[in-house]
């Protein structure tokens, strides 16, 4: 795919979101919480930015995002497994270039701070199926799972399914307006994985926020349109970056990059919230 096709694909994706700006009622206006779902250090950051900063380590963070919409609660990404909180040395990766994850507090305990139990979460959506994003999906066995069909069908290790087959699921094929009022919209952004997706959240005071998932890993990769070597499709990744760029322009939105430690340090974490 050449750059003309990349830009054309991105333009189509942004146009497809054109009807997602319906105003929501004040009672349903979302509230957004950021939960700390992991902290770690990558052994070699050039794994994510080929040819740049080779051999250098870098701090990563991992966020989950909890959205209250009326009486419903949607959790976006579930972080590393809560079991990691009990590992004093953290969860070591199979490849030393990757991230060694630590978890200061479990996801379940952070929900408890808000007076919630896992059973109160009505829906879970994941950006993709890497372990630092789906580590706690089964804390919510009754919650509806929103995932792209291409991601759901993507074979895991040794051909194993990526989710428990009995978990309720909605397999998406493209963008999806979660609550039907334009306030929370899943945006298909393939490339990092076959069915990667991002999330657009329309907040009454903060404005529109776009949660990247791993469509981009940190700001310098965004600024320079760098594609990690492990991504399944470079052209799709670049097209997805252009989709997000178009959304930022159209919606005058903020881009919140999941693994960017410097950016998260500027944001308020739960129990504080954005609205």
Secondary structure as the mmCIF struct_conf table of DSSP 4:
data_model
#
loop_
_struct_conf.conf_type_id
_struct_conf.id
_struct_conf.beg_label_comp_id
_struct_conf.beg_label_asym_id
_struct_conf.beg_label_seq_id
_struct_conf.end_label_comp_id
_struct_conf.end_label_asym_id
_struct_conf.end_label_seq_id
HELX_RH_AL_P HELX_RH_AL_P1 UNK A 3 UNK A 16
TURN_TY1_P TURN_TY1_P1 UNK A 17 UNK A 19
HELX_LH_PP_P HELX_LH_PP_P1 UNK A 22 UNK A 25
HELX_RH_3T_P HELX_RH_3T_P1 UNK A 26 UNK A 28
STRN STRN1 UNK A 31 UNK A 42
BEND BEND1 UNK A 43 UNK A 43
HELX_RH_3T_P HELX_RH_3T_P2 UNK A 45 UNK A 47
TURN_TY1_P TURN_TY1_P2 UNK A 48 UNK A 48
BEND BEND2 UNK A 49 UNK A 49
TURN_TY1_P TURN_TY1_P3 UNK A 50 UNK A 51
BEND BEND3 UNK A 52 UNK A 53
TURN_TY1_P TURN_TY1_P4 UNK A 54 UNK A 55
STRN STRN2 UNK A 58 UNK A 69
TURN_TY1_P TURN_TY1_P5 UNK A 70 UNK A 71
STRN STRN3 UNK A 72 UNK A 76
BEND BEND4 UNK A 80 UNK A 80
HELX_RH_3T_P HELX_RH_3T_P3 UNK A 82 UNK A 86
TURN_TY1_P TURN_TY1_P6 UNK A 88 UNK A 89
STRN STRN4 UNK A 91 UNK A 91
BEND BEND5 UNK A 94 UNK A 95
TURN_TY1_P TURN_TY1_P7 UNK A 96 UNK A 97
BEND BEND6 UNK A 98 UNK A 98
STRN STRN5 UNK A 99 UNK A 102
BEND BEND7 UNK A 104 UNK A 105
HELX_RH_AL_P HELX_RH_AL_P2 UNK A 107 UNK A 113
TURN_TY1_P TURN_TY1_P8 UNK A 114 UNK A 115
HELX_RH_3T_P HELX_RH_3T_P4 UNK A 118 UNK A 120
STRN STRN6 UNK A 123 UNK A 125
BEND BEND8 UNK A 127 UNK A 127
BEND BEND9 UNK A 130 UNK A 130
HELX_RH_AL_P HELX_RH_AL_P3 UNK A 131 UNK A 134
TURN_TY1_P TURN_TY1_P9 UNK A 135 UNK A 136
HELX_RH_3T_P HELX_RH_3T_P5 UNK A 137 UNK A 140
TURN_TY1_P TURN_TY1_P10 UNK A 141 UNK A 142
BEND BEND10 UNK A 143 UNK A 143
STRN STRN7 UNK A 144 UNK A 148
HELX_RH_AL_P HELX_RH_AL_P4 UNK A 149 UNK A 152
TURN_TY1_P TURN_TY1_P11 UNK A 153 UNK A 153
BEND BEND11 UNK A 154 UNK A 154
HELX_RH_3T_P HELX_RH_3T_P6 UNK A 157 UNK A 159
BEND BEND12 UNK A 162 UNK A 163
TURN_TY1_P TURN_TY1_P12 UNK A 165 UNK A 166
BEND BEND13 UNK A 167 UNK A 167
STRN STRN8 UNK A 169 UNK A 172
BEND BEND14 UNK A 173 UNK A 174
STRN STRN9 UNK A 176 UNK A 177
BEND BEND15 UNK A 178 UNK A 183
STRN STRN10 UNK A 184 UNK A 188
TURN_TY1_P TURN_TY1_P13 UNK A 190 UNK A 191
BEND BEND16 UNK A 192 UNK A 193
TURN_TY1_P TURN_TY1_P14 UNK A 194 UNK A 195
STRN STRN11 UNK A 197 UNK A 203
TURN_TY1_P TURN_TY1_P15 UNK A 204 UNK A 206
STRN STRN12 UNK A 207 UNK A 211
TURN_TY1_P TURN_TY1_P16 UNK A 213 UNK A 214
BEND BEND17 UNK A 215 UNK A 215
BEND BEND18 UNK A 217 UNK A 218
HELX_RH_AL_P HELX_RH_AL_P5 UNK A 219 UNK A 224
TURN_TY1_P TURN_TY1_P17 UNK A 225 UNK A 225
TURN_TY1_P TURN_TY1_P18 UNK A 229 UNK A 230
BEND BEND19 UNK A 232 UNK A 232
HELX_RH_AL_P HELX_RH_AL_P6 UNK A 234 UNK A 251
TURN_TY1_P TURN_TY1_P19 UNK A 252 UNK A 252
STRN STRN13 UNK A 254 UNK A 256
TURN_TY1_P TURN_TY1_P20 UNK A 258 UNK A 259
STRN STRN14 UNK A 260 UNK A 260
HELX_RH_AL_P HELX_RH_AL_P7 UNK A 261 UNK A 264
TURN_TY1_P TURN_TY1_P21 UNK A 265 UNK A 266
BEND BEND20 UNK A 267 UNK A 267
HELX_LH_PP_P HELX_LH_PP_P2 UNK A 268 UNK A 269
TURN_TY1_P TURN_TY1_P22 UNK A 270 UNK A 271
BEND BEND21 UNK A 272 UNK A 272
STRN STRN15 UNK A 274 UNK A 274
#
